[in-house]
């Protein structure tokens, strides 16, 4: 019974870690998309810094 409990705990921990990794990867993906969008907008917008 103790082995089954340990296996269940290990599986739960693995699921938690996979969920955390997925959330982290989604955050990185969203951040990269946001940053690239900002860079594209900045390259299209007129450059007012050299007036």
Secondary structure, 3 states (H helix, E strand, C coil): CHHHHHHHHHHHHHHHHHHHHHHHHHHHHHHHHHHHHHHHHHHHCCCCCCC
